């Protein structure tokens, strides 16, 4: 079920008159038709009207009459007011809206930026109005012809009992007839020269006729106006005074077909000059760019402006192109609000087509979307059968219409590839609560049979949620990327770029250090740069991020941004409606599982390819060591002035390389070669090719198209769950750097800070250096003193 849309006939410049019964009527001025739905925001609505009528956004009033009450005007000042109005008129197709400036609100109108859409209500006289019906978005409320110039439905037998005012449509800035240069420059427009062929031509609806007329007028370079427009007939004439061009269309009796009954194709005018902005509606431009946008999702508004002017001779401003792109995207991808309403049905279809999966959602008390979680059965079983008990938690900001955050949990397969286990879309209102909910859903669908190691951020929401949900069954390793970022930020104003880069470099070395001696050497290197930074490191809970102190098993993975592949998927899906975004991620995961399953069936090695390479690297070092047996399972390994103790029964080496990675180190391999045992018997089972194949043994199955799907209702249902979109929270300006930082290494996060070339201080240059100013002032005083002396 699509979201309800109505047409707002926005009127300004006229005046109110009080009738005998106390009701008010409005006449004169100009009108502009805008399509509205429950997602529309007041600020966007106001900006659109301000551009159209030449008002200041902050100095105009928007009002309307309640249904059946023409005595009291209701003010629209915030999103809640606009939604209330749309709900009031939910049973109608249009509403009259009145735009009024205060004393200082009117500014000089910018004709070149005015949209090409304007219309009227039965109470409005329109001076320069443009047909909106060429925009398909205005016909989505039903299967009828909802042209804003018509007060009745095309499928009804009722007609207006009053004479309709003339509605003029501004079309072309080009003189008529066309010259050869214009034709060469605007080849695309010439394709529309025969959209109107003459008497007896038929159309399926008035909307189709109006769209054809709109294109025909652009191709032939003239402007027209409506003399009559109702549900049964439309009469149009050329706007040029004295020009005989006319066309009359009417409905064929007992059918829905429209035909041209009369037409005078002769033009005696030389065209009428008008601003090009009048000629284009966002729906018309959206229709034009739809196919190009489908092939090029990153089609930019400024490119749209250039293409439309080059191909059709119509000049748009940036906001018109931006809105047209939004219309085209909605036509291609579907409605955002409709997508949220389909979530209940979508969740059921996920679990129906992929048995054993978990797909669930949560709403707020007002039925607006709160959060969504999904974990597919193939991922759950793959993690249990072949992945290490190691999970990476991360979040990705969604810089789309409704913002929010994508929470993801991934694991590492036997080839050190990312294995997505589950993800959720949540709002940003309560980060702590969202993480707790996400991890609770994860635990409910993934049975935990052994201690799990989490690698994640150390913010309070994540730390507390891990402990609350998993208790003592887990270990929490801090993501070193976040630790180093905090170190960099905390010391940013005190040290130069180079000093901070070296400190972060030493921090990473300390984290990877396998022995306490190596760790202490690294932190001493930090202390040599700054004792303050040394104290910071010791107080940063190294037991959660340093290998030498950490109790869990991370297999040498110390950052949570393991899912780089997932980030690239999200970048493709971020601006899609929610069900489309989830389904795109499902499709990517389905392809990934299939491809890796097919690839692994060709392997002939015992271990996965990457682990075979690592093992070969360690084996190449084993020949330089001398092995001395101590007892049945303990050996002493000598080489290069180092002595290491290997206990093959405990899978342990004093170098700690075996324990940290899960693969035998070079010292252990030297022992196996000495006693004639197979090194593969001492490799972690998670690195075996057979375990890898089990990880990708199950498949994710396609989900039927849920477009138009509704939540099923049976006799046991008390109420149907309704999900509405959350409040749109996209901030102005360009999206933040947060998503980019997710993909960057910590060493890349350090940006060079401004440094003064005079005093060598940070955060300013020599022009703004206060010490230089003080020195110059002191020098001037000394000079004056010398002169006076």
Secondary structure, DSSP 8 states (H G I E B T S, - for coil): ----EEEEEEEES-EEEE-TTS-EEEESSEEEEEEEETT--HHHHHHHHHHHHTB-GGGEEEEEE-TT--S-EEE--SHHHHHHHHHHTTTSSEEEEEEEE-TTTB----GGG--S-----TT---SS----TTSGGGGTTSSS---TT-SS-TTSS---SS----EEE---SS-SS--HHHHHHTHHHHTTTTS---TT-EESSHHHHHHHHHHHHHHHT--EEEEEESSSEEEEEESSTT---EEEEEE-TTSS-EEEEEEE----S------GGGG--HHHHHHHHHHHHHH-TT--HHHHHHHHHHHH-----HHHHHHHHHHHHHHHH--HHHHHHTHHHHHHHHHHHSTT-EEEEEE-TTSBEEEEEEE-HHHHHHHHHHS-SEEEEEEEE--STT--EEEEEEEE-TTS-EEEEEEEEE-SS-HHHHHHHHHHHHHHHS---S-EEEEE--SHHHHHHHHHHHGGGEEEEE-HHHHHHHHHHHTTTTS-HHHHHHHHHHHHHHHH-SSHHHHHHHHHHHHHH-HHHHHHHHTS-GGGT-TTT--S--TT---STT-HHHHHHHHHHTTS-HHHHHHHHHHHHHHHHHHHHHHHTT--SSB-HHHHHHHHHHHHHHTT-EEEE-SSSEEEEEETTEEEEEETTTTEETT-HHHHHSS--HHHHHHHHHHT--GGGGS-GGGBHHHHHHHT-S--------TT------TT-S-----B-------SSS--SHHHHHTS-HHHH-----B-TTT--BS--GGG-HHHHHHHHHHHHHHHHHHH-
